[in-house]
């Protein structure tokens, strides 16, 4: 499957229409990101933002109740400018709608302008995507200058993902569909492509047998909070592994694209997804670990276990932690394990990629009991940095080696302002840049690999393994690494 860049006319005014305009994602991420884009003159002239919600608010009530009280606190204080904020508020309209009611879309059509680029941001449950797109088309709101942004999760399995893709694809061409994964908007993730393909020092080493293993970790200290109703039906594999972690794996493992054209990049990512070795029931039992947090302490504060959280059903088997070993069946990555790990209520907030290079076949220098040699550590959060860990002689007599880091602190190296992920991706949508968005065949290939794992867990009847909040997950995740003569990065420090 291939697509061309979106055909919207770049010099037309913009109507950004946000479904779910009174939801958590809007006030925490989307509206602050749009304010920053406005502040730095990255919105087209004569832009308007139309937010959609069910609340019986007037425009002024929406501004005072939602924008001022909820969205404004999520803007960094140092970036807030009262004059710019007032000008930003002036481009807003609030449209009260029931998204299931076709007649309400006529009200939206009256509020929107003709002859503009329309971006429909669907920050709603995926269950509503079909109804929204059908009704937008019926109301005459979809044309060649329209784009639609789809928030994850796109389905709960392969069949539901295909159903959503089919429903949206009836009204929007593939070049008009932006499946958003905010991890692809992070500066360090985008820098990973430059690191790999712009630095010849890494080219010959970026393959087996020079790389021993790859670790990808996305750890959160927060629990499920107010998302318990959603999360209990979703779980960590659907919520994080099938999208965020597999996308990071693709960027690490992909072949060099022939260009930076969106389809050239996404073609190579698709090849990785299709090369993932399918997991058999035996693989699932051996190479996956799922966990569920129990009461513990995070950052010195006592926290409840998952089963004690509000709105979590008694006896729930939803996993809040996943660790697994993935294999890629191609010449570059043969016999190199990829360890993926994500969880809630972990010891610390951390998103990083660790490339562990192979040991020397023979060394004249004693190891001194160290558990690893050279590593490239790409940290996405809480700080953005790239570290090359090498071994150096400890001062004094003897030849005792210690690990030291050659550290690239991206925030110190580049002092200009760094846009947040959602801001960067929203600007890409507005400008018609598809590179950092998932194509349909990517999404479906990811589901095709992940779905057997979900089915295997369901058939096993086993409960997730318990782990105390404030740790790095069940002990079984350490055993998963030990079998490959590897350790999680934090365990070797």
Secondary structure, DSSP 8 states (H G I E B T S, - for coil): ---------TTS-EEEEEETTTSHHIIIIIHHHHHHHHHTT-S-TT-EEEEEESS---HHHHIIIIIIIIIGGGS-GGG--HHHHHHHHTTEEEEE--TT-TTHHHHHHHHS-SSSEEEEEE-S-GGGHHHHHHHHHHTT---TTEEEEE-S---SSHHHHHHHHHHHHTTS-GGGEEE--GGGGSHHHHHHHHHHHS-HHHHTTSSTTTEEEEEEEEE-S---GGGHHHHHHHHHIIIIIIIIIHHHHHHHH----SSS-HHHHHHHHHHHHHHB----HHHHHHHEEEEEEESEEETTEEE--GGGSTT--TT----SEEEEEE-B-STTTTT-EEEEEEESSBSS-EEEEEEEE---SS-SS--TT-S---EEEEEEESS-EEEEEEEEE-SSSS--EEEEEEEEEHHHH--S----HHHHHHHHHHHT--TTSB-HHHHHHHHHHHHHHHHHHHHH----EEEETTBSS-HHHHHHHHTTT---GGGG-
